[in-house]
Amino acid sequence: LTGVVGKKYSIGSFSHIPVTIGIGNNTLTISDEFSVLPTEKDSNGKDISLFILSTR
């Protein structure tokens, strides 16, 4: 990974699982290979949110 996410580490990846992004009738479903990156930590230093990045 390079750029803004270049300093992040992947905590895993998955493929062939559909990911749907959107709200109401305005959605997009993608089945691809994705990397999972931690983005925020709580006050104890544990990951509390994830960023899912397509590898294409």
Order of alpha helices (4+ residues) and beta strands (2+ residues): beta-beta-beta-beta-beta
